Amino acid sequence: MRGKSGAAGATRTPTSCFRGTRDSQTACGPSHFLWNDDLVPTSQAPGVIEAQMGWAMHVDAETNPRTLKNFPMQTTCGEILRIAVDMMRDRGIMLCATVHDAVFIESNVKEYCSRLPDCRGMLGGDR
């Protein structure tokens, strides 16, 4: 699920909603933006924001509102990467490092070519 078409299909939303400014997107799906905007006051009051899988971040009056609005996306992507790393490790793939949304694996060329499709699948796409 990549790009405008993937997002539109997954949410059953017209592709046009994923073009242009936030104003045009708000008209198509205002509930997302209301929820996202509400993250700021509901996180500042208790002093913490917590992700679905348990990641938590201290919040105070100095915390940038964009940080709070971006927190759910960043923590979810981090969890997807963590799960993919666990799956790779369980399959015997030698991991050297993770970098943002990618992994470096240790492998000889022959093995690398056979492992690459598996790694891509575990990361959720074909790049």
Sequence and secondary structure as in RCSB ss.txt:
>XXXX:A:sequence
MRGKSGAAGATRTPTSCFRGTRDSQTACGPSHFLWNDDLVPTSQAPGVIEAQMGWAMHVDAETNPRTLKNFPMQT
TCGEILRIAVDMMRDRGIMLCATVHDAVFIESNVKEYCSRLPDCRGMLGGDR
>XXXX:A:secstr
  HHHHHHHHHT  GGGGSS HHHHHHH HHHHHHHHHHHHHHHTTTEEE TTS EEE  TTS HHHHHHHHHHH
HHHHHHHHHHHHHHHTT EEEEEETTEEEEE  HHHHHHHHHHHHHHHTS  
